[in-house]
């Protein structure tokens, strides 16, 4: 899941110790975002922007359990100090340098199909960034968004979907149920010196034509709403919804020689040949066996096509 017009130089008269001194990173316009994204015709029921928090996923899940958030609630942070990615990896970035957003959904489809939520978000995010930022986006299984930075694939976005209890809204009847907090993190204006690891990237480093976070966030949330609507209308069937085809078309892991680092320490090496109807990555090993992988860390091995990098 990148775009940048180029970073402006901070005003030297500003306090260099202030988190708000970089003029190239203006704050989000919460009121404008609410007007544009919430309403009777939208799946988004509320949108809050906070200046600083540990993790929007953690906060929104807490609100859901306490009955303070209903389906369609969106929480955005200008800065995350304890953001989390897959496999409990940290996701930290300077204030206002990216899009850090979580949303609460309660998919009206069989729960065994909820595993498609993060892959759906990957397709939606990649589509939105290509359209709005004008960058060539790629997906690394299961839900990393990659962009090209000087001929190298770099991770600029990550997605984390977590199940949570959803209490009935305060003042309303009902017993609540289960839902999903879907978090999306995007590096927008990070400069090379600010990257947490060499494999990371950002929209600005990818030469994006637009890096204003307001339209980027609007585009991502509208794209999620569009794909979520298609998927739920198909009762969670990724094939009928066109989701499986779209994901496979954008996934650069397919056709690569990969190493899957699986839970428990097992490693599996082979060619990634397909994504199945359950969203699992199918790996053909050297002994001719095709094994579906539901969870794990995938490394793109060198000499397997693309740029030759490990994909982040």
C-alpha positions as a printed Julia matrix, in Angstrom:
312×3 Matrix{Float64}:
   0.0     0.0     0.0
   2.88    5.97   -1.76
   2.74    9.49   -2.98
   4.59   12.77   -2.45
   4.91   16.09   -4.11
   8.14   16.88   -2.32
   8.8    17.99    1.21
   8.89   21.69    2.01
  11.74   23.06    4.08
  10.77   23.89    7.67
  10.78   27.56    8.58
  14.1    28.16   10.37
  12.43   30.7    12.63
  10.21   28.0    14.08
  11.2    26.23   17.26
  13.18   23.17   16.05
  12.04   21.24   19.1
   8.36   21.68   18.35
   6.47   18.81   16.76
   4.43   21.42   14.82
   7.35   23.35   13.31
   7.5    21.5     9.96
   5.34   23.49    7.56
   5.28   20.61    5.06
   3.18   18.6     7.52
  -0.02   20.53    8.25
  -2.64   19.02   10.58
  -5.67   17.18    9.27
  -8.93   19.1     8.97
 -11.2    17.0    11.18
 -14.36   19.01   10.51
 -13.9    18.82    6.75
 -13.21   15.09    6.89
 -16.38   14.5     8.91
 -18.49   16.46    6.43
 -17.02   14.56    3.51
 -17.06   11.04    4.93
 -19.87   10.62    7.46
 -23.59   10.86    6.91
 -26.72    8.93    6.06
 -25.31    7.58    2.78
 -21.97    6.51    4.23
 -20.9     3.43    6.18
 -18.76    5.71    8.36
 -20.8     6.84   11.35
 -18.25    9.0    13.17
 -14.72   10.29   12.65
 -12.42   11.53   15.4
  -8.93   12.94   15.0
  -6.62   12.9    18.02
  -3.29   14.67   18.23
  -1.33   11.82   19.78
  -1.98    8.3    21.02
  -0.27    4.98   21.51
  -2.31    2.94   19.03
  -5.54    3.79   17.24
  -6.38    0.08   17.04
  -6.02   -0.33   20.8
  -8.03    2.81   21.51
 -10.87    1.98   19.14
 -11.11   -1.61   20.39
 -11.4    -0.24   23.92
 -14.17    2.11   22.87
 -15.99   -0.78   21.18
 -15.81   -2.97   24.28
 -17.05   -0.1    26.45
 -20.0     0.69   24.2
 -18.5     4.05   23.19
 -18.09    3.17   19.51
 -20.54    1.71   17.02
 -19.96    0.1    13.65
 -18.51    2.58   11.21
 -16.53    4.53   13.82
 -13.22    5.91   12.51
 -10.31    7.02   14.68
  -7.35    8.92   13.22
  -4.16    9.99   14.97
  -1.74   12.71   13.97
   0.95   10.71   15.76
   1.2     7.16   17.08
   3.77    6.31   19.72
   3.03    2.57   19.99
   1.54    1.63   16.64
   1.5    -2.08   15.91
   1.85   -4.06   12.73
   1.59   -7.75   12.03
   3.5   -10.12   14.35
   3.52   -7.37   17.0
   6.05   -5.28   15.08
   6.15   -1.6    15.97
   4.96    1.09   13.6
   6.24    4.53   14.56
   6.68    7.72   12.55
   7.07   11.46   13.14
   3.96   13.49   13.89
   1.76   14.22   10.84
   4.09   12.28    8.54
   1.54    9.64    7.63
  -2.0     8.35    7.78
  -2.73    6.38   10.94
  -6.37    5.29   10.95
  -8.52    2.56   12.49
 -12.13    1.71   11.76
 -14.69   -0.51   13.47
 -16.66   -2.92   11.3
 -19.07   -5.75   12.03
 -19.12   -7.8     8.82
 -22.58   -9.31    8.16
 -21.01  -12.4     6.58
 -19.98  -15.8     7.98
 -17.12  -15.32   10.42
 -15.0   -17.93    8.67
 -14.72  -15.39    5.83
 -13.56  -12.53    8.05
  -9.97  -13.43    7.23
 -10.48  -11.55    3.97
 -10.84   -8.21    5.77
  -7.1    -7.31    5.77
  -6.67   -8.45    2.15
  -9.71   -6.38    1.19
  -8.12   -3.4     2.92
  -4.91   -4.0     0.98
  -6.73   -3.89   -2.35
  -8.68   -0.81   -1.29
  -5.6     1.03   -0.06
  -3.49    0.22   -3.09
  -6.32    1.3    -5.39
  -6.78    4.57   -3.52
  -3.09    5.45   -3.55
  -2.73    4.69   -7.25
  -5.7     6.92   -8.03
  -5.01    9.81   -5.68
  -1.24    9.85   -5.29
  -0.37    8.63   -8.76
   2.07    5.97   -7.66
   2.46    2.4    -8.81
   1.38    0.27   -5.85
   1.92   -3.42   -5.21
   0.76   -5.85   -2.55
   2.97   -8.23   -0.66
   1.02  -11.1     0.91
  -0.88  -10.76    3.04
  -1.3    -7.0     3.39
   1.82   -4.92    2.97
   1.62   -2.08    0.46
   4.77   -1.56   -1.57
   5.95    1.26   -3.83
   9.03    1.69   -6.0
  11.76    3.93   -4.66
  14.65    4.25   -7.11
  13.96    0.83   -8.58
  13.58   -0.91   -5.23
  10.37   -2.21   -3.69
   9.78   -0.5    -0.35
   7.02   -0.98    2.19
   4.99    2.18    2.66
   1.84    0.79    4.21
   0.74   -1.9     6.6
  -2.62   -3.27    7.69
  -3.67   -4.92   10.94
  -7.14   -6.43   11.48
  -8.02   -7.55   15.0
 -11.19   -9.14   16.31
 -12.8    -7.41   19.23
 -15.91   -7.57   21.38
 -18.41   -4.87   20.53
 -20.73   -3.87   23.36
 -24.16   -2.45   22.63
 -24.0     1.31   22.34
 -24.58    3.06   25.65
 -28.25    3.87   26.06
 -29.26    1.26   23.5
 -30.59   -2.23   24.02
 -28.96   -5.42   22.86
 -26.07   -7.54   24.03
 -23.43   -6.62   21.47
 -21.29   -9.16   19.66
 -18.03   -9.51   17.75
 -16.45   -7.11   15.31
 -13.16   -6.18   13.66
 -10.92   -3.19   14.24
  -9.15   -2.54   10.96
  -6.02   -0.42   11.16
  -4.14    1.1     8.23
  -0.8     2.87    8.52
   0.77    4.75    5.6
   4.1     6.53    5.37
   3.37    9.71    3.48
   6.09   12.33    3.95
   8.89   10.4     5.62
  12.32   11.41    4.36
  15.13    8.92    3.92
  16.74    9.94    7.21
  13.45    9.31    9.07
  12.83    5.77    7.85
  12.79    3.18   10.66
  14.44    0.48    8.52
  16.1     0.46    5.08
  13.25   -1.56    3.56
  10.71    1.14    4.43
   9.58    3.83    2.03
   7.1     6.63    1.72
   4.92    8.3    -0.84
   7.22   11.28   -1.08
  10.22    9.05   -1.77
   8.2     7.28   -4.46
   7.61   10.58   -6.24
   3.9    10.82   -5.58
   2.1    13.65   -7.33
   0.03   14.44   -4.22
   0.86   14.1    -0.54
  -1.9    16.1     1.14
  -3.12   13.69    3.82
  -6.73   14.92    3.78
  -7.53   13.72    0.22
  -5.41   10.61    0.76
  -7.42    9.65    3.84
 -10.7    10.41    2.09
  -9.69    8.26   -0.86
  -8.62    5.33    1.33
 -11.82    5.34    3.4
 -14.04    5.63    0.32
 -12.16    2.79   -1.35
 -12.52    0.6     1.75
 -16.24    1.38    1.78
 -16.54    0.44   -1.9
 -14.75   -2.9    -1.6
 -16.43   -3.7     1.72
 -19.81   -3.12    0.07
 -18.98   -5.47   -2.81
 -17.69   -8.14   -0.43
 -20.62   -8.03    1.99
 -23.11   -7.96   -0.9
 -21.54  -11.26   -2.0
 -21.93  -12.65    1.55
 -18.17  -12.6     1.96
 -17.42  -14.67   -1.15
 -14.17  -13.16   -2.52
 -14.64  -14.71   -5.96
 -18.15  -13.35   -6.54
 -17.12   -9.95   -5.18
 -14.19   -9.75   -7.58
 -11.89   -9.43   -4.59
  -9.83  -12.57   -5.19
  -9.12  -11.54   -8.78
  -8.2    -7.98   -7.79
  -5.93   -9.14   -5.0
  -4.13  -11.69   -7.17
  -3.65   -9.1    -9.93
  -1.91   -6.7    -7.54
   0.06   -9.2    -5.45
   3.74   -9.28   -6.43
   4.38  -12.2    -4.1
   2.78  -14.5    -6.66
   5.32  -16.05   -8.99
   8.16  -15.23   -6.58
  10.55  -17.63   -4.89
   9.79  -17.05   -1.23
  10.6   -18.17    2.27
   7.66  -18.45    4.65
   8.61  -18.07    8.3
   5.74  -19.81   10.04
   4.47  -19.67   13.63
   6.46  -22.09   15.77
   9.73  -21.51   13.92
   9.11  -23.66   10.83
  10.33  -22.35    7.49
   8.94  -23.19    4.08
  10.76  -22.37    0.84
   9.24  -22.53   -2.63
   7.34  -20.64   -5.29
   4.22  -18.68   -4.36
   1.76  -19.96   -6.94
  -1.7   -18.8    -5.82
  -3.94  -17.2    -3.25
  -6.79  -19.57   -2.46
 -10.43  -18.79   -1.68
  -9.61  -18.54    2.03
  -6.94  -15.89    1.39
  -4.09  -18.31    2.1
  -0.84  -18.17    0.12
  -0.18  -21.44   -1.7
   3.5   -22.35   -1.9
   4.85  -25.05   -4.22
   7.86  -26.63   -2.54
  10.81  -28.26   -4.27
   9.42  -31.72   -3.5
   6.3   -30.99   -5.54
   3.91  -30.39   -2.64
   1.61  -27.38   -2.62
   1.05  -26.05    0.89
  -1.36  -23.27    1.83
  -0.01  -20.78    4.39
  -2.57  -18.96    6.52
  -0.17  -16.93    8.69
   3.5   -16.13    8.7
   6.17  -13.75    7.51
   6.97  -13.94    3.8
  10.4   -13.02    2.46
  10.82  -12.41   -1.27
  14.07  -14.17   -2.09
  16.61  -12.69   -4.46
  16.73  -13.82   -8.04
  12.97  -14.46   -8.14
  11.85  -11.66  -10.41
  10.87   -8.07   -9.74
  13.59   -5.86   -8.35
  15.48   -8.65   -6.63
  14.9    -7.18   -3.19
  13.28   -8.86   -0.25
  10.16   -6.7    -0.45
  10.37   -5.31    3.08
